[in-house]
Amino acid sequence: MVLAINAAMFVAEFIAGVIAQSTGLIADSLDMLADAAVYCVSLYAVGRSASLKNRAAMLSGVLQILLAVSVAGEILRRTIMGSEPEPTLMIGVSLVALVANVICLALIARHRDGEVHMRASWVFSKNDVIANVGVIAAGGLVLLLDEHWPDLVIGALIVLVVLRGGISILADAKRERIVDSQR
């Protein structure tokens, strides 16, 4: 269910982000794509060995870091080339994405303290909610100030949140691998 929600929201948010010229929406859509990929890996890891679950979590962390780097490149491009984000579309799409992500968060909440691959999924969903709130705020500031920079700033903040999440997941997977090797 969480996989389907993230895949659908990736498509919707990416299209809306391109139309709205919003780095915040594009960043969040790519985060949804990475989440969908990670949920595929996590789903595959269910019932498998601890080693495979650990590798799934590590792959999840690496995907998050790669996403952060690619979005940082897009922010740089839009900073240099310019953009005119459409604030009402940013806000509307982000509200829908926020509802979708809160549903995902509720669906995986009971697994947030579970095995390493499920803890990684919890981090992704939590970061998505934070990003959605940020894009809504950026859309409001773009509307209020009639400036594009709030969208670039929130895109950069999403990059930092995603990067932090990826690093956190890799550290958790590394700790888990050490604990497993000591057993």
C-alpha positions in Angstrom: 0.0 0.0 0.0 2.8 2.4 1.0 4.7 1.5 -2.2 1.6 2.2 -4.4 1.0 5.5 -2.7 4.6 6.7 -3.1 4.8 5.6 -6.8 1.5 7.4 -7.6 2.6 10.5 -5.8 6.0 10.5 -7.5 4.2 10.8 -10.9 1.7 13.4 -9.8 4.2 15.6 -7.9 6.9 15.4 -10.6 4.5 16.5 -13.3 3.1 19.2 -11.1 6.7 20.3 -10.2 7.7 20.7 -13.8 4.5 22.6 -14.6 4.8 24.8 -11.5 8.6 25.2 -12.0 9.0 24.3 -8.3 12.3 22.8 -7.0 10.4 22.0 -3.8 7.8 19.8 -5.6 10.4 18.2 -7.8 12.6 17.5 -4.8 9.7 15.9 -3.0 8.6 13.9 -6.1 12.1 12.4 -6.4 12.0 11.7 -2.7 8.7 9.8 -3.4 10.5 7.8 -6.2 13.4 6.9 -3.9 10.9 5.9 -1.2 9.0 3.7 -3.7 12.3 2.0 -4.7 13.2 1.6 -1.0 9.8 0.1 -0.2 10.3 -2.4 -3.0 13.7 -3.4 -1.5 12.2 -3.5 2.0 9.3 -5.6 0.8 11.7 -8.0 -0.8 13.7 -8.2 2.5 10.7 -9.2 4.6 11.2 -12.7 5.9 14.8 -12.9 4.6 18.1 -13.1 6.5 19.3 -10.3 8.8 22.2 -9.8 6.4 19.9 -9.2 3.4 17.7 -6.8 5.5 20.9 -4.9 6.4 21.9 -4.6 2.8 18.4 -3.4 2.0 18.8 -0.7 4.6 22.2 0.3 3.2 20.8 0.5 -0.3 18.1 2.7 1.0 20.6 5.0 2.6 22.6 5.2 -0.6 19.5 6.0 -2.6 18.6 8.8 -0.3 22.1 10.3 -0.6 22.1 10.0 -4.4 18.6 11.7 -4.4 19.9 14.6 -2.3 22.9 15.1 -4.6 20.7 15.1 -7.8 18.2 17.6 -6.3 21.1 19.8 -5.2 22.1 19.9 -8.8 18.6 20.9 -9.9 18.6 23.7 -7.3 21.9 25.0 -8.6 20.6 24.9 -12.1 17.4 26.9 -11.2 19.5 29.3 -9.2 21.6 30.1 -12.2 18.9 29.8 -14.9 16.0 31.2 -12.9 12.5 29.9 -12.3 9.0 31.2 -11.7 7.3 28.8 -9.3 3.5 28.6 -9.3 2.6 28.9 -5.6 -1.0 27.8 -5.7 -0.1 24.6 -7.6 2.8 24.1 -5.1 0.5 24.4 -2.1 -2.3 22.3 -3.6 -0.2 19.4 -4.7 1.8 19.5 -1.4 -1.4 19.3 0.6 -2.4 16.1 -1.3 1.1 14.7 -0.9 0.9 15.5 2.9 -2.3 13.5 3.2 -0.7 10.6 1.3 2.4 10.7 3.5 0.5 10.9 6.7 -1.4 7.8 5.6 1.9 6.1 4.8 3.3 7.1 8.2 0.3 5.7 9.9 0.6 2.4 8.0 4.2 1.8 9.0 4.1 3.3 12.4 3.9 0.0 14.2 7.1 -1.1 12.5 9.2 2.0 13.3 11.2 0.2 16.0 11.4 -3.0 14.1 14.2 -4.4 11.9 16.7 -2.1 10.3 15.0 -2.1 6.8 11.7 -1.0 8.5 13.4 1.6 10.6 14.7 3.0 7.3 11.2 3.1 5.9 10.0 5.0 8.9 12.7 7.6 8.4 11.7 8.1 4.8 8.0 8.6 5.6 8.8 11.0 8.4 11.1 13.1 6.1 8.3 13.2 3.5 5.9 14.8 5.9 8.5 17.4 6.9 9.2 18.1 3.2 5.5 18.5 2.4 5.0 21.0 5.2 8.1 22.9 3.9 6.8 23.0 0.3 3.5 24.3 1.6 5.3 27.0 3.5 7.5 27.9 0.5 4.4 28.1 -1.7 2.9 30.5 0.8 6.0 32.7 0.8 6.3 32.6 -3.0 2.7 33.8 -3.1 3.1 36.4 -0.4 6.5 37.8 -1.5 6.1 37.3 -5.3 9.7 35.9 -5.2 11.1 32.5 -6.3 13.8 32.2 -3.6 11.6 30.5 -1.0 11.1 27.6 -3.3 14.9 27.3 -3.8 15.5 27.6 0.0 12.9 24.8 0.8 14.4 22.7 -2.0 17.8 23.1 -0.3 16.4 22.3 3.1 14.7 19.1 1.7 18.1 18.2 0.3 19.6 18.5 3.8 16.8 16.5 5.4 17.1 13.7 2.9 20.9 13.7 3.1 20.7 13.5 6.9 18.1 10.7 6.6 20.4 8.8 4.3 23.4 9.2 6.5 21.3 8.1 9.6 20.1 5.0 7.8 23.6 4.0 6.8 24.8 4.5 10.4 21.9 2.4 11.7 22.7 -0.3 9.2 26.4 -0.3 10.1 25.5 -0.6 13.8 23.2 -3.4 13.1 25.8 -5.2 11.0 28.3 -4.9 13.9 25.7 -6.3 16.4 24.9 -9.2 14.1 28.6 -10.0 13.6 29.0 -10.2 17.4 26.2 -12.7 17.8 
